Amino acid sequence: MSVLESAKFIAEHSQDVRIVPEAIERAAKSILENMKARQYSTKTWNEHPLQPQQRDESTVDWIFLVDVLNFSFWSDLDDGRAPHADRYTVVFDDKPYTGYWSLCAAINRALANGIPITSPAYYAHASPEEFKSIFASATAEPIPMFDQRVSVIHEAGQILLDKFGGSFVNCIRQANSSASTLLRLLIDNFPSFRDIHIFKGREVYFLKRAQILIADLWACFDGQSYGQFHDIDNITMFADYRVPQALCHLGVLEYSSSLMDKLIKGEIIASGSRDEIEIRGNSIWVVELIIRQIKKIDPEQPINAILVDFYVWDTAKELQDQMAVPTHRTRSIYY
């Protein structure tokens, strides 16, 4: 079962999350108009100052490391809407960064200090003490899930050394410009990318970090070189905790009163639980429905799930203090 097939199955069998069909056309028009106004494309990915400025093998190493560690940035101090002032923060070039960008800032800070953090030969064997220094916070709150991050980074580095000649570039070459093949190589060889769960007795696939790794390569290299994939449109939306919140804000997702009560109370939603699977699965499927609607409205508009996800995630970050629905609180290495 593919990610998209999994999402459709979940949407058809959900109890506490509902897609709002009558809101899809309005959301599609809004997203399309805003993406056009902002000239949203792969080039938008490269505009952030923390993104790599080079386009070579070192960039591939940077992207791979970031997406190995691209999970669980919400703070125990947050209320699910606005970020707390004392949450995990990394200062780089005199600017503070939180959330996902704190990870990018920590990696760039290490590189600027001469630490070869993006080299598998280094991070496969670096000590927890070295990682504590690399991911040091400007606040009292440390990076979430530190022990799990050390574990997955050691594991990924060793696999690259043992199977892929010490570089993810060789994994990309084996994929022969196929996103689907690269996705399979990732989940077959790297256990931490196996974002697969059981729902209603069936395996369902989300593969958030594996898919976003491919998407980041595609966007960074503007569909060329290491980012060239002839089947890139097979990649779906990336089911995390920020985009579902934005989809609720757009009115295309609705949560039951019991689920909303859990989110408002800040209860932990267990990884692999029915609530979590329904939130993530319905998010993927409703984005697919939005994309289909956008293509009906404007068949000439270049669009896919990656661009819509990037846009919705960026918008959610910009409007996070205006969101009526809190993010769900799940601690997981998968997102």
C-alpha positions as a Markdown table, in Angstrom:
| # | Residue | x | y | z |
|---|---|---|---|---|
| 1 | Met | 0.0 | 0.0 | 0.0 |
| 2 | Ser | 1.5 | 3.4 | -1.0 |
| 3 | Val | 1.4 | 6.5 | 1.1 |
| 4 | Leu | -1.5 | 7.9 | -0.9 |
| 5 | Glu | -3.4 | 4.6 | -0.8 |
| 6 | Ser | -2.8 | 4.5 | 2.9 |
| 7 | Ala | -4.1 | 8.0 | 3.3 |
| 8 | Lys | -7.3 | 7.3 | 1.4 |
| 9 | Phe | -7.9 | 4.1 | 3.4 |
| 10 | Ile | -7.5 | 6.1 | 6.7 |
| 11 | Ala | -9.8 | 8.9 | 5.5 |
| 12 | Glu | -12.5 | 6.4 | 4.7 |
| 13 | His | -12.3 | 4.7 | 8.1 |
| 14 | Ser | -11.7 | 7.6 | 10.5 |
| 15 | Gln | -13.8 | 8.3 | 13.6 |
| 16 | Asp | -12.5 | 11.5 | 15.0 |
| 17 | Val | -11.1 | 13.4 | 12.0 |
| 18 | Arg | -13.2 | 14.4 | 9.1 |
| 19 | Ile | -12.5 | 16.0 | 5.7 |
| 20 | Val | -14.9 | 18.8 | 4.9 |
| 21 | Pro | -15.7 | 18.4 | 1.1 |
| 22 | Glu | -17.5 | 21.7 | 0.7 |
| 23 | Ala | -14.4 | 23.6 | 1.9 |
| 24 | Ile | -11.9 | 22.0 | -0.6 |
| 25 | Glu | -12.7 | 24.3 | -3.5 |
| 26 | Arg | -12.4 | 27.5 | -1.4 |
| 27 | Ala | -9.1 | 26.3 | 0.1 |
| 28 | Ala | -7.8 | 25.4 | -3.3 |
| 29 | Lys | -8.6 | 28.8 | -4.7 |
| 30 | Ser | -7.0 | 30.5 | -1.7 |
| 31 | Ile | -3.8 | 28.4 | -1.9 |
| 32 | Leu | -3.5 | 28.9 | -5.7 |
| 33 | Glu | -4.0 | 32.7 | -5.5 |
| 34 | Asn | -1.5 | 33.0 | -2.7 |
| 35 | Met | 1.1 | 30.8 | -4.3 |
| 36 | Lys | 0.8 | 32.8 | -7.5 |
| 37 | Ala | 1.1 | 36.1 | -5.7 |
| 38 | Arg | 4.2 | 34.9 | -3.9 |
| 39 | Gln | 5.6 | 33.3 | -7.0 |
| 40 | Tyr | 5.9 | 30.1 | -5.0 |
| 41 | Ser | 8.2 | 27.5 | -6.5 |
| 42 | Thr | 11.3 | 25.4 | -5.8 |
| 43 | Lys | 13.3 | 28.6 | -5.7 |
| 44 | Thr | 11.3 | 29.7 | -2.6 |
| 45 | Trp | 13.0 | 26.8 | -0.7 |
| 46 | Asn | 16.4 | 28.4 | -1.4 |
| 47 | Glu | 15.5 | 31.9 | -0.1 |
| 48 | His | 16.0 | 31.1 | 3.6 |
| 49 | Pro | 19.4 | 32.2 | 4.8 |
| 50 | Leu | 20.1 | 28.9 | 6.6 |
| 51 | Gln | 19.6 | 26.8 | 3.5 |
| 52 | Pro | 22.8 | 25.6 | 1.7 |
| 53 | Gln | 24.3 | 28.1 | -0.7 |
| 54 | Gln | 26.4 | 25.6 | -2.7 |
| 55 | Arg | 25.0 | 23.0 | -5.1 |
| 56 | Asp | 27.4 | 20.1 | -4.8 |
| 57 | Glu | 27.9 | 16.8 | -2.9 |
| 58 | Ser | 28.5 | 18.7 | 0.3 |
| 59 | Thr | 24.9 | 20.0 | -0.1 |
| 60 | Val | 23.6 | 16.5 | -0.4 |
| 61 | Asp | 25.4 | 15.6 | 2.8 |
| 62 | Trp | 23.8 | 18.6 | 4.6 |
| 63 | Ile | 20.3 | 17.7 | 3.4 |
| 64 | Phe | 20.7 | 14.1 | 4.4 |
| 65 | Leu | 21.8 | 14.9 | 7.9 |
| 66 | Val | 19.1 | 17.5 | 8.4 |
| 67 | Asp | 16.4 | 15.1 | 7.4 |
| 68 | Val | 17.8 | 12.3 | 9.5 |
| 69 | Leu | 17.3 | 14.6 | 12.4 |
| 70 | Asn | 14.1 | 16.3 | 11.2 |
| 71 | Phe | 11.7 | 15.4 | 13.9 |
| 72 | Ser | 10.0 | 16.6 | 17.1 |
| 73 | Phe | 10.8 | 20.2 | 17.5 |
| 74 | Trp | 7.8 | 21.2 | 19.5 |
| 75 | Ser | 8.5 | 22.3 | 23.1 |
| 76 | Asp | 7.0 | 21.0 | 26.3 |
| 77 | Leu | 6.7 | 24.7 | 27.2 |
| 78 | Asp | 4.5 | 25.5 | 24.2 |
| 79 | Asp | 0.7 | 25.6 | 24.4 |
| 80 | Gly | 0.3 | 24.2 | 20.9 |
| 81 | Arg | -0.3 | 27.6 | 19.3 |
| 82 | Ala | 2.3 | 30.3 | 20.1 |
| 83 | Pro | 5.9 | 29.3 | 20.8 |
| 84 | His | 7.2 | 29.8 | 24.4 |
| 85 | Ala | 10.0 | 32.3 | 24.9 |
| 86 | Asp | 12.2 | 29.8 | 26.7 |
| 87 | Arg | 11.9 | 27.0 | 24.2 |
| 88 | Tyr | 15.0 | 25.3 | 22.7 |
| 89 | Thr | 16.8 | 28.0 | 20.7 |
| 90 | Val | 20.0 | 28.1 | 18.7 |
| 91 | Val | 21.8 | 31.4 | 18.0 |
| 92 | Phe | 23.7 | 31.6 | 14.8 |
| 93 | Asp | 25.2 | 34.8 | 13.3 |
| 94 | Asp | 23.6 | 36.7 | 16.2 |
| 95 | Lys | 20.1 | 35.6 | 15.3 |
| 96 | Pro | 18.0 | 33.2 | 17.4 |
| 97 | Tyr | 16.2 | 30.2 | 15.7 |
| 98 | Thr | 13.6 | 27.9 | 17.0 |
| 99 | Gly | 11.8 | 24.8 | 15.7 |
| 100 | Tyr | 13.1 | 23.2 | 12.6 |
| 101 | Trp | 15.3 | 26.1 | 11.9 |
| 102 | Ser | 17.1 | 25.6 | 15.2 |
| 103 | Leu | 18.4 | 22.3 | 13.8 |
| 104 | Cys | 19.7 | 24.0 | 10.6 |
| 105 | Ala | 21.3 | 26.7 | 12.6 |
| 106 | Ala | 23.1 | 24.2 | 14.9 |
| 107 | Ile | 24.5 | 22.3 | 11.9 |
| 108 | Asn | 25.6 | 25.5 | 10.2 |
| 109 | Arg | 27.1 | 26.8 | 13.5 |
| 110 | Ala | 29.1 | 23.6 | 13.8 |
| 111 | Leu | 30.4 | 23.8 | 10.2 |
| 112 | Ala | 31.4 | 27.5 | 10.8 |
| 113 | Asn | 33.4 | 26.3 | 13.8 |
| 114 | Gly | 35.2 | 23.7 | 11.8 |
| 115 | Ile | 33.3 | 20.7 | 13.0 |
| 116 | Pro | 32.7 | 18.2 | 10.0 |
| 117 | Ile | 29.2 | 17.5 | 11.3 |
| 118 | Thr | 27.8 | 16.6 | 7.8 |
| 119 | Ser | 30.5 | 13.9 | 7.2 |
| 120 | Pro | 29.2 | 10.4 | 8.0 |
| 121 | Ala | 32.7 | 9.4 | 8.9 |
| 122 | Tyr | 32.5 | 12.0 | 11.7 |
| 123 | Tyr | 28.9 | 11.7 | 13.0 |
| 124 | Ala | 28.8 | 7.9 | 12.9 |
| 125 | His | 31.3 | 7.9 | 15.8 |
| 126 | Ala | 30.9 | 11.3 | 17.5 |
| 127 | Ser | 30.3 | 11.1 | 21.2 |
| 128 | Pro | 27.1 | 12.3 | 23.0 |
| 129 | Glu | 29.2 | 15.0 | 24.6 |
| 130 | Glu | 30.2 | 16.3 | 21.1 |
| 131 | Phe | 26.6 | 16.3 | 20.1 |
| 132 | Lys | 25.6 | 18.1 | 23.2 |
| 133 | Ser | 28.0 | 20.9 | 22.3 |
| 134 | Ile | 26.8 | 21.0 | 18.7 |
| 135 | Phe | 23.2 | 21.2 | 19.6 |
| 136 | Ala | 23.7 | 23.5 | 22.6 |
| 137 | Ser | 20.7 | 25.8 | 23.4 |
| 138 | Ala | 20.7 | 29.5 | 24.2 |
| 139 | Thr | 17.9 | 28.7 | 26.7 |
| 140 | Ala | 17.6 | 26.3 | 29.5 |
| 141 | Glu | 15.6 | 23.8 | 27.4 |
| 142 | Pro | 17.8 | 21.3 | 25.5 |
| 143 | Ile | 17.0 | 19.9 | 22.1 |
| 144 | Pro | 14.0 | 17.5 | 22.4 |
| 145 | Met | 14.7 | 13.7 | 22.2 |
| 146 | Phe | 18.5 | 14.1 | 22.4 |
| 147 | Asp | 19.2 | 10.4 | 23.1 |
| 148 | Gln | 17.1 | 9.3 | 20.1 |
| 149 | Arg | 18.9 | 11.8 | 17.9 |
| 150 | Val | 22.3 | 10.5 | 18.9 |
| 151 | Ser | 21.0 | 6.9 | 18.1 |
| 152 | Val | 19.6 | 7.7 | 14.7 |
| 153 | Ile | 22.6 | 9.8 | 13.6 |
| 154 | His | 25.0 | 7.0 | 14.6 |
| 155 | Glu | 22.9 | 4.4 | 12.8 |
| 156 | Ala | 22.5 | 6.5 | 9.6 |
| 157 | Gly | 26.2 | 7.3 | 9.5 |
| 158 | Gln | 27.3 | 3.7 | 10.0 |
| 159 | Ile | 24.9 | 2.5 | 7.2 |
| 160 | Leu | 26.3 | 5.1 | 4.8 |
| 161 | Leu | 29.8 | 3.9 | 5.6 |
| 162 | Asp | 29.0 | 0.3 | 5.4 |
| 163 | Lys | 26.7 | 0.2 | 2.4 |
| 164 | Phe | 27.0 | 3.5 | 0.4 |
| 165 | Gly | 30.7 | 4.4 | 0.4 |
| 166 | Gly | 30.3 | 7.0 | 3.1 |
| 167 | Ser | 28.0 | 9.3 | 1.2 |
| 168 | Phe | 24.3 | 9.6 | 0.4 |
| 169 | Val | 25.3 | 10.7 | -3.1 |
| 170 | Asn | 25.8 | 7.0 | -3.9 |
| 171 | Cys | 22.3 | 6.2 | -2.7 |
| 172 | Ile | 20.9 | 8.8 | -5.1 |
| 173 | Arg | 22.9 | 7.4 | -7.9 |
| 174 | Gln | 21.5 | 3.9 | -7.3 |
| 175 | Ala | 18.0 | 5.4 | -7.6 |
| 176 | Asn | 18.6 | 6.4 | -11.3 |
| 177 | Ser | 16.5 | 9.6 | -11.1 |
| 178 | Ser | 13.5 | 7.9 | -9.6 |
| 179 | Ala | 11.9 | 9.3 | -6.4 |
| 180 | Ser | 10.0 | 6.0 | -5.9 |
| 181 | Thr | 13.2 | 4.0 | -6.1 |
| 182 | Leu | 15.0 | 6.3 | -3.7 |
| 183 | Leu | 12.1 | 6.1 | -1.3 |
| 184 | Arg | 12.4 | 2.3 | -1.3 |
| 185 | Leu | 16.2 | 2.5 | -0.8 |
| 186 | Leu | 15.6 | 4.7 | 2.2 |
| 187 | Ile | 13.1 | 2.5 | 4.0 |
| 188 | Asp | 14.9 | -0.7 | 3.1 |
| 189 | Asn | 18.3 | 0.4 | 4.4 |
| 190 | Phe | 17.6 | 3.0 | 7.1 |
| 191 | Pro | 15.3 | 1.9 | 9.9 |
| 192 | Ser | 14.6 | 5.4 | 11.3 |
| 193 | Phe | 12.9 | 6.3 | 8.0 |
| 194 | Arg | 10.4 | 3.4 | 8.3 |
| 195 | Asp | 7.4 | 5.5 | 9.2 |
| 196 | Ile | 4.9 | 2.6 | 8.9 |
| 197 | His | 2.1 | 1.8 | 11.3 |
| 198 | Ile | -1.0 | -0.4 | 11.8 |
| 199 | Phe | -4.5 | 0.9 | 11.3 |
| 200 | Lys | -7.7 | -1.2 | 11.2 |
| 201 | Gly | -5.5 | -4.3 | 10.9 |
| 202 | Arg | -3.5 | -3.0 | 7.9 |
| 203 | Glu | -0.1 | -1.5 | 7.4 |
| 204 | Val | -0.3 | 2.2 | 6.5 |
| 205 | Tyr | 2.6 | 4.2 | 5.2 |
| 206 | Phe | 3.5 | 7.9 | 6.0 |
| 207 | Leu | 7.2 | 8.0 | 5.3 |
| 208 | Lys | 7.4 | 11.7 | 6.2 |
| 209 | Arg | 11.2 | 12.1 | 6.7 |
| 210 | Ala | 12.0 | 9.9 | 3.7 |
| 211 | Gln | 9.7 | 11.9 | 1.4 |
| 212 | Ile | 10.8 | 15.3 | 2.7 |
| 213 | Leu | 14.4 | 14.3 | 2.1 |
| 214 | Ile | 13.6 | 13.6 | -1.6 |
| 215 | Ala | 11.6 | 16.8 | -1.8 |
| 216 | Asp | 14.4 | 18.9 | -0.2 |
| 217 | Leu | 16.9 | 17.5 | -2.8 |
| 218 | Trp | 14.4 | 18.3 | -5.6 |
| 219 | Ala | 13.8 | 21.8 | -4.4 |
| 220 | Cys | 17.4 | 22.6 | -3.5 |
| 221 | Phe | 18.7 | 21.5 | -6.9 |
| 222 | Asp | 15.7 | 22.9 | -8.7 |
| 223 | Gly | 14.9 | 19.5 | -10.2 |
| 224 | Gln | 18.4 | 19.1 | -11.7 |
| 225 | Ser | 21.6 | 17.2 | -10.8 |
| 226 | Tyr | 21.1 | 15.4 | -7.5 |
| 227 | Gly | 17.5 | 16.7 | -7.4 |
| 228 | Gln | 16.4 | 15.3 | -10.7 |
| 229 | Phe | 13.5 | 12.8 | -10.4 |
| 230 | His | 11.3 | 11.9 | -13.3 |
| 231 | Asp | 8.5 | 10.8 | -10.9 |
| 232 | Ile | 8.7 | 13.5 | -8.3 |
| 233 | Asp | 4.9 | 14.0 | -8.3 |
| 234 | Asn | 4.6 | 10.6 | -6.7 |
| 235 | Ile | 5.7 | 12.2 | -3.4 |
| 236 | Thr | 2.8 | 13.2 | -1.1 |
| 237 | Met | 2.3 | 15.8 | 1.5 |
| 238 | Phe | 4.5 | 15.3 | 4.6 |
| 239 | Ala | 2.4 | 14.3 | 7.6 |
| 240 | Asp | 3.7 | 16.2 | 10.6 |
| 241 | Tyr | 2.1 | 18.2 | 13.4 |
| 242 | Arg | 2.2 | 21.7 | 11.8 |
| 243 | Val | 0.4 | 21.2 | 8.5 |
| 244 | Pro | -2.7 | 19.4 | 10.0 |
| 245 | Gln | -3.1 | 22.5 | 12.2 |
| 246 | Ala | -3.0 | 24.7 | 9.1 |
| 247 | Leu | -5.5 | 22.5 | 7.3 |
| 248 | Cys | -7.9 | 22.9 | 10.2 |
| 249 | His | -7.4 | 26.7 | 9.9 |
| 250 | Leu | -8.3 | 26.4 | 6.2 |
| 251 | Gly | -11.5 | 24.6 | 7.2 |
| 252 | Val | -10.8 | 21.4 | 5.2 |
| 253 | Leu | -10.2 | 19.3 | 8.3 |
| 254 | Glu | -12.5 | 18.9 | 11.4 |
| 255 | Tyr | -11.7 | 17.1 | 14.6 |
| 256 | Ser | -14.3 | 15.6 | 16.9 |
| 257 | Ser | -15.1 | 17.2 | 20.2 |
| 258 | Ser | -13.3 | 14.5 | 22.1 |
| 259 | Leu | -10.1 | 14.8 | 20.0 |
| 260 | Met | -10.3 | 18.6 | 20.3 |
| 261 | Asp | -10.5 | 18.3 | 24.1 |
| 262 | Lys | -7.3 | 16.2 | 24.1 |
| 263 | Leu | -5.5 | 18.8 | 22.1 |
| 264 | Ile | -6.7 | 21.7 | 24.1 |
| 265 | Lys | -5.6 | 20.0 | 27.3 |
| 266 | Gly | -2.2 | 19.3 | 25.8 |
| 267 | Glu | -2.5 | 15.6 | 26.2 |
| 268 | Ile | 0.2 | 13.5 | 24.6 |
| 269 | Ile | -1.1 | 11.7 | 21.5 |
| 270 | Ala | 0.9 | 8.4 | 21.3 |
| 271 | Ser | 2.8 | 7.6 | 18.1 |
| 272 | Gly | 0.9 | 5.0 | 16.2 |
| 273 | Ser | -2.3 | 5.6 | 18.0 |
| 274 | Arg | -5.6 | 5.9 | 16.2 |
| 275 | Asp | -5.9 | 9.6 | 16.9 |
| 276 | Glu | -2.5 | 10.3 | 15.5 |
| 277 | Ile | -2.9 | 8.1 | 12.4 |
| 278 | Glu | -6.3 | 9.7 | 11.6 |
| 279 | Ile | -4.8 | 13.2 | 11.8 |
| 280 | Arg | -1.9 | 12.4 | 9.6 |
| 281 | Gly | -3.8 | 10.2 | 7.1 |
| 282 | Asn | -6.6 | 12.7 | 6.6 |
| 283 | Ser | -4.0 | 15.5 | 6.1 |
| 284 | Ile | -2.3 | 13.7 | 3.3 |
| 285 | Trp | -5.6 | 12.8 | 1.6 |
| 286 | Val | -7.1 | 16.2 | 1.8 |
| 287 | Val | -4.0 | 17.8 | 0.3 |
| 288 | Glu | -4.3 | 15.4 | -2.6 |
| 289 | Leu | -8.0 | 16.5 | -3.0 |
| 290 | Ile | -6.9 | 20.1 | -2.9 |
| 291 | Ile | -4.2 | 19.5 | -5.6 |
| 292 | Arg | -6.8 | 17.8 | -7.9 |
| 293 | Gln | -9.1 | 20.9 | -7.4 |
| 294 | Ile | -6.2 | 23.3 | -8.2 |
| 295 | Lys | -5.5 | 21.4 | -11.4 |
| 296 | Lys | -9.2 | 21.8 | -12.4 |
| 297 | Ile | -9.1 | 25.5 | -11.7 |
| 298 | Asp | -5.8 | 26.1 | -13.5 |
| 299 | Pro | -4.4 | 23.2 | -15.5 |
| 300 | Glu | -1.4 | 25.2 | -16.5 |
| 301 | Gln | -0.2 | 25.9 | -12.9 |
| 302 | Pro | 2.9 | 23.9 | -12.0 |
| 303 | Ile | 1.7 | 22.2 | -8.8 |
| 304 | Asn | 2.4 | 19.1 | -6.7 |
| 305 | Ala | 2.1 | 18.0 | -3.1 |
| 306 | Ile | 5.6 | 19.1 | -2.3 |
| 307 | Leu | 4.9 | 22.7 | -3.2 |
| 308 | Val | 1.6 | 22.8 | -1.5 |
| 309 | Asp | 3.1 | 21.3 | 1.7 |
| 310 | Phe | 6.0 | 23.8 | 1.7 |
| 311 | Tyr | 3.5 | 26.7 | 1.2 |
| 312 | Val | 1.1 | 25.5 | 3.9 |
| 313 | Trp | 3.9 | 24.8 | 6.4 |
| 314 | Asp | 5.4 | 28.2 | 5.8 |
| 315 | Thr | 2.0 | 29.8 | 6.2 |
| 316 | Ala | 1.3 | 27.8 | 9.4 |
| 317 | Lys | 4.6 | 29.1 | 10.9 |
| 318 | Glu | 3.7 | 32.7 | 10.0 |
| 319 | Leu | 0.2 | 32.4 | 11.5 |
| 320 | Gln | 0.8 | 30.0 | 14.4 |
| 321 | Asp | -0.3 | 32.5 | 17.0 |
| 322 | Gln | -3.7 | 32.9 | 15.2 |
| 323 | Met | -4.5 | 29.2 | 15.1 |
| 324 | Ala | -7.7 | 28.1 | 16.9 |
| 325 | Val | -6.7 | 24.4 | 16.8 |
| 326 | Pro | -3.5 | 23.4 | 18.7 |
| 327 | Thr | -1.0 | 21.1 | 17.2 |
| 328 | His | -1.1 | 17.5 | 18.3 |
| 329 | Arg | 1.6 | 16.6 | 20.8 |
| 330 | Thr | 3.3 | 13.4 | 19.7 |
| 331 | Arg | 6.9 | 12.6 | 20.5 |
| 332 | Ser | 8.3 | 10.5 | 17.6 |
| 333 | Ile | 11.4 | 10.1 | 15.5 |
| 334 | Tyr | 9.2 | 10.1 | 12.4 |
| 335 | Tyr | 8.3 | 13.8 | 12.4 |
